[in-house]
């Protein structure tokens, strides 16, 4: 499904200097797999998923990325979305004045490429609201405006469930939420995987709590912009026991 081969990426800093943030990263994801990216702050985890989604600040300087046998790097952001990529953002943008219902209906109609009445759309979105634990009154608020941290993350999950992507890039969807919020998010992801077993996920996280509910197929450790170790769930035990220091030599 996704093949990343030796990509290096730069980003422009506020000082207008180009800084290398990813170095020779490679990984391969098959349909239905769950991959987890772990590592200390600044290791490149978020940068990798933002690059895959096509954020304009991130420039691929070398390497290749293929998605469903197509060159992902040649696609615009909206083309990547139409092809089934979805990025759940760590810090979603607040858009005062843009009604949630109007926003969700617009992105949905763009994806299905046909118009739909408000009444029919509400019938589609209502059960999804229940799944992620958001009230219907949320539809009449402004996008992320005044949302709590947990509401923002569940709203990101709601959009994912609405658009039904084939590859979900989840950037710290478990951060800033309480125990009940984490359970709702985990339940939503479980439900989505149950009904869409071929959907693949890349989960960026600092914690293993959410992985009590979702069993990863592959765990990657990133440091200094590179993937320095790849394995299975036992890596989580090693990280919890000894931290990231044990990987430091491989990141030099």
C-alpha positions as CSV (number, residue, x, y, z in Angstrom):
1,X,0.0,0.0,0.0
2,X,2.6,2.5,1.1
3,X,6.3,2.3,0.3
4,X,8.7,5.0,1.7
5,X,12.2,4.6,0.5
6,X,15.1,6.7,1.8
7,X,13.3,10.0,2.0
8,X,15.0,13.0,3.4
9,X,13.0,16.2,4.2
10,X,13.7,19.8,5.0
11,X,11.5,22.4,6.5
12,X,11.8,26.2,6.5
13,X,12.4,27.7,9.9
14,X,11.1,31.2,11.0
15,X,14.6,32.4,10.3
16,X,14.1,31.4,6.7
17,X,16.7,28.7,7.0
18,X,16.2,25.3,5.6
19,X,16.7,22.6,8.2
20,X,16.9,18.8,7.5
21,X,14.3,17.1,9.8
22,X,14.1,13.6,8.2
23,X,17.1,11.6,7.0
24,X,16.9,8.5,4.8
25,X,13.6,7.2,6.3
26,X,12.2,4.0,4.9
27,X,9.1,1.9,5.8
28,X,6.5,-0.2,4.1
29,X,2.9,-0.6,5.1
30,X,0.5,-3.3,3.9
31,X,-3.3,-3.0,3.8
32,X,-4.8,-3.4,7.2
33,X,-1.6,-3.0,9.2
34,X,-1.2,-0.7,12.2
35,X,2.2,0.9,12.5
36,X,3.3,2.9,15.6
37,X,5.9,5.7,15.5
38,X,7.5,6.4,18.9
39,X,10.5,8.5,19.9
40,X,11.4,11.6,21.9
41,X,10.2,15.1,21.1
42,X,11.7,16.4,17.9
43,X,12.6,13.0,16.6
44,X,10.6,13.5,13.3
45,X,7.5,11.5,14.0
46,X,5.0,14.3,13.2
47,X,7.2,15.6,10.4
48,X,6.9,12.2,8.6
49,X,3.1,12.1,8.7
50,X,2.9,15.8,7.6
51,X,5.2,15.1,4.7
52,X,3.0,12.1,3.7
53,X,-0.1,14.4,3.7
54,X,1.7,17.0,1.6
55,X,2.1,19.9,4.0
56,X,3.8,22.6,1.9
57,X,6.4,23.5,4.6
58,X,8.0,20.1,4.2
59,X,10.1,19.5,1.2
60,X,11.3,16.1,0.2
61,X,14.9,16.4,-1.0
62,X,15.6,12.8,-1.8
63,X,13.9,9.4,-1.8
64,X,10.6,8.1,-3.1
65,X,7.1,7.5,-1.8
66,X,4.6,5.3,-3.6
67,X,1.0,4.8,-2.5
68,X,-1.3,2.3,-4.1
69,X,1.4,2.0,-6.9
70,X,1.2,5.8,-7.6
71,X,3.9,8.4,-6.9
72,X,2.6,10.1,-3.8
73,X,5.0,13.0,-4.0
74,X,3.5,14.0,-7.4
75,X,0.0,14.4,-5.8
76,X,-1.4,17.6,-4.4
77,X,-2.9,17.6,-0.9
78,X,-6.5,17.3,-2.1
79,X,-5.5,14.5,-4.5
80,X,-3.9,12.6,-1.6
81,X,-7.1,13.0,0.4
82,X,-9.2,11.9,-2.6
83,X,-7.0,8.8,-2.9
84,X,-7.7,7.8,0.7
85,X,-5.1,9.5,3.0
86,X,-6.3,11.2,6.1
87,X,-4.3,13.1,8.7
88,X,-5.6,13.6,12.3
89,X,-3.8,16.7,13.5
90,X,-2.1,17.0,16.8
91,X,-3.3,20.7,17.2
92,X,-6.3,21.2,14.9
93,X,-7.0,24.7,13.6
94,X,-9.8,26.7,15.2
95,X,-12.1,28.4,12.6
96,X,-14.5,30.8,14.2
97,X,-17.6,31.4,12.2
98,X,-17.4,28.1,10.1
99,X,-20.2,25.9,11.3
100,X,-19.3,22.3,11.9
101,X,-22.3,21.0,10.0
102,X,-21.5,23.1,6.9
103,X,-17.8,22.1,7.1
104,X,-18.5,18.3,7.4
105,X,-21.2,18.3,4.7
106,X,-18.8,20.2,2.3
107,X,-15.8,17.8,2.8
108,X,-18.2,14.8,2.5
109,X,-19.8,16.0,-0.8
110,X,-16.3,16.7,-2.2
111,X,-15.3,13.1,-1.5
112,X,-18.4,11.4,-2.7
113,X,-18.6,13.8,-5.7
114,X,-22.3,14.4,-5.5
115,X,-24.7,16.7,-3.6
116,X,-26.7,15.7,-0.6
117,X,-29.4,17.4,1.4
118,X,-28.8,18.6,4.9
119,X,-31.5,16.2,6.2
120,X,-29.8,13.2,4.6
121,X,-26.4,14.3,5.8
122,X,-27.5,14.6,9.4
123,X,-28.8,11.0,9.2
124,X,-25.3,9.9,8.1
125,X,-23.4,11.9,10.7
126,X,-25.7,11.3,13.7
127,X,-24.5,7.7,14.4
128,X,-20.9,8.7,14.0
129,X,-21.4,11.4,16.6
130,X,-22.7,8.8,19.0
131,X,-19.7,6.5,18.3
132,X,-17.2,9.2,19.2
133,X,-19.2,10.6,22.1
134,X,-20.1,14.0,20.7
135,X,-23.6,15.6,21.0
136,X,-25.6,16.7,18.0
137,X,-25.4,20.2,19.3
138,X,-21.7,20.1,18.2
139,X,-22.9,20.5,14.6
140,X,-24.0,24.0,15.2
141,X,-20.8,25.3,16.8
142,X,-17.8,26.7,15.0
143,X,-15.0,24.3,13.9
144,X,-12.8,23.6,17.0
145,X,-13.7,27.0,18.4
146,X,-14.0,26.6,22.2
147,X,-13.6,22.9,21.9
148,X,-11.9,21.1,24.8
149,X,-8.8,19.0,24.0
150,X,-10.8,15.8,24.1
151,X,-13.5,17.3,21.8
152,X,-10.9,18.3,19.3
153,X,-9.4,14.9,19.1
154,X,-12.8,13.2,18.9
155,X,-13.8,15.6,16.2
156,X,-10.7,14.6,14.2
157,X,-11.8,11.0,14.6
158,X,-15.3,11.9,13.5
159,X,-13.9,13.4,10.3
160,X,-11.9,10.2,9.7
161,X,-15.0,8.0,10.1
162,X,-17.0,10.2,7.8
163,X,-14.4,10.2,5.0
164,X,-13.5,6.5,5.3
165,X,-9.8,6.8,4.3
166,X,-7.6,3.8,3.3
167,X,-4.6,5.2,5.2
168,X,-5.0,7.0,8.5
169,X,-2.2,9.2,9.8
170,X,-3.0,9.7,13.5
171,X,-0.7,12.4,15.0
172,X,-1.0,12.0,18.8
173,X,-4.7,11.5,18.8
174,X,-4.4,10.2,22.4
175,X,-2.6,13.3,23.8
176,X,-4.5,15.9,25.9
177,X,-7.4,13.6,26.7
178,X,-8.6,12.1,29.9
179,X,-9.2,8.4,30.6
180,X,-12.8,8.5,29.4
181,X,-11.8,10.4,26.3
182,X,-9.1,7.9,25.5
183,X,-11.6,5.0,25.8
184,X,-14.0,6.8,23.4
185,X,-11.2,7.4,20.9
186,X,-10.0,3.8,21.2
187,X,-13.5,2.5,20.8
188,X,-14.0,4.6,17.7
189,X,-10.8,3.3,16.1
190,X,-11.8,-0.2,17.0
191,X,-15.2,0.2,15.4
192,X,-13.6,1.7,12.3
193,X,-11.1,-1.1,11.9
194,X,-13.8,-3.7,12.4
195,X,-15.9,-2.3,9.5
196,X,-12.8,-1.3,7.4
197,X,-10.3,-4.1,8.0
198,X,-8.1,-3.2,5.0
199,X,-7.5,0.4,6.3
200,X,-3.9,0.9,7.4
201,X,-2.9,3.2,10.2
202,X,0.2,5.1,11.3
203,X,-0.2,6.1,14.9
204,X,2.2,8.7,16.3
205,X,2.2,8.5,20.1
206,X,4.3,9.0,23.2
207,X,2.2,6.7,25.3
208,X,1.3,3.0,25.1
209,X,-2.1,3.5,26.8
210,X,-4.0,3.6,23.5
211,X,-2.2,0.5,22.4
212,X,-4.0,-1.4,25.1
213,X,-7.0,-1.2,22.7
214,X,-5.2,-1.5,19.4
215,X,-2.6,-4.1,18.7
216,X,0.2,-2.8,16.4
217,X,1.7,-4.9,13.7
218,X,4.9,-2.9,13.6
219,X,6.6,-0.5,16.0
220,X,9.2,2.0,14.8
221,X,11.5,4.1,17.0
222,X,12.6,7.5,15.6
223,X,15.5,9.6,16.8
224,X,17.2,12.6,15.2
225,X,15.0,12.4,12.0
226,X,15.7,8.7,11.3
227,X,13.9,5.4,12.0
228,X,16.6,3.6,14.0
229,X,14.7,0.5,15.2
230,X,11.8,-1.5,13.9
231,X,10.1,-4.4,15.6
232,X,6.9,-5.6,17.3
233,X,5.1,-4.9,20.5
234,X,8.0,-6.0,22.7
235,X,9.7,-2.7,21.8
236,X,7.1,-1.0,23.9
237,X,8.2,-2.9,27.0
238,X,11.8,-2.0,26.3
239,X,11.0,1.7,26.0
240,X,8.9,1.7,29.1
241,X,11.7,-0.1,31.0
242,X,14.8,1.7,29.7
243,X,13.6,4.8,27.8
244,X,15.1,5.9,24.5
245,X,18.7,6.0,25.7
246,X,19.3,2.5,24.6
247,X,18.7,3.7,21.0
248,X,21.0,6.7,21.1
249,X,24.0,5.1,19.5
250,X,21.9,4.1,16.4
251,X,20.7,7.7,16.0
252,X,24.2,9.2,15.8
